[in-house]
């Protein structure tokens, strides 16, 4: 465990209007990391469009026209790495570009003057500001169509996967028209209709209007990192960043229940609940512990009572999205056990409200969460993302050490108080179709999510 690692406000540097460098100076890692986060509020039409554009420009640029060129450049920098990813965080769509290199102190003496972060950042800067365009000034058709088809294949795969499909349907019932429930990939119809002109124009919108935050972990001085990154903002020019959407818990909706058939033998039961608490709230530590006790581990009530003691399911767990306060319970069962399993799950939720929680359950859950928080500082990547998630939604930093203290301080009374705020809003059951041979099954159906 690496203690004291924290992006405190005293160590942040303004790079451009509203954009900051968050800096953690440490020699406790063998690798240094530079992460750039671009944030825009979620939009049902624009989010999938920008996501597609982002995937296209990351395929190659003017000076690094293919993934092979990018890889060769990084390989020559002592196997440095470059990653891209996007997330939905609350009502925000976040795009991340990351450079990771071995720390300069581990370089051979003859290359001590080689700045690996600066050389790796050349890839990021080129991808963002020097896109690969055709003679018409549009993003290359080959990459556009390739990424379009890849995304559509992913959408189809999710719709054809029993577990993924049931999660999508349960979320749709839980969130309704609320933007937090929007699929960032979009739909096949939407993706088919985006023109290359729209996709190309989305890059300019993305650069000019995203909120941009930069994170660095390593031994460079903050002045040196700012010197490396500032030319990117000069290339982009004048910006009018849109403020990220503020945190808000998903609103409870009237309970709805639906059942659909699928070509599988195992039934999948999904329950969608609202908690009324999100990251940074006064009782956020208590609701996190609540979820761990309810279904967050092999020592949880759902696992022990529903699966082990009553043998009603193949798996049963709960997961909470602290950005929206949505809690999803997932259960794999024989279709004929649906009513009994649902009754048993609801009983565990009621037991939590009554305060029927043992000291052992509380202590096991606290140890489990603290162990997970300890792992946040195991990698540069996790450390940066963890801090960013708090800042974007709460506008204030909170250290891993403080989060552990908050979890350990949660009382039984606080658990029952947050339990009272939990509301069941959706029940979705995916059962086998009549044509499915109930004696046959794909073993993948029985894997825990």
Protein Blocks (a to p, Z undefined) as FASTA:
>chain_A
ZZhiacdfklcccfbghiacdddddfkbfbdcddddddddddfklmmmmmmmmmmmmnoc
fklmbfklmmmmmmmnooiacddddddehjaccdddddddddfklpcfklmmpcfklmmm
mmmmmmmmmccddfkopacfklmmmmmmmmmmmmmmmmmpmklmmmmmmmmmmnmmafkl
pcfkbpfklmmmpcfklmmmmmmmmmmmpccddddedjbdfklmmmmmmmmmmmnopadd
dddddddddddddddddddddddfbdcddddddehiaehiaklmmmmmmmmmmmmcfkbm
klmmmmmmnopafbdcddddfknopacddddddfklmmmmmmmmmmmmmmmmnopacfkl
mmmmmmmmmmmmmmmmmpmklmmmmmmmmmmmnopacdfklmmmmmmmpcfklmmmmmmm
pccfbdcdddddfklcfkbccfklmpcZZ
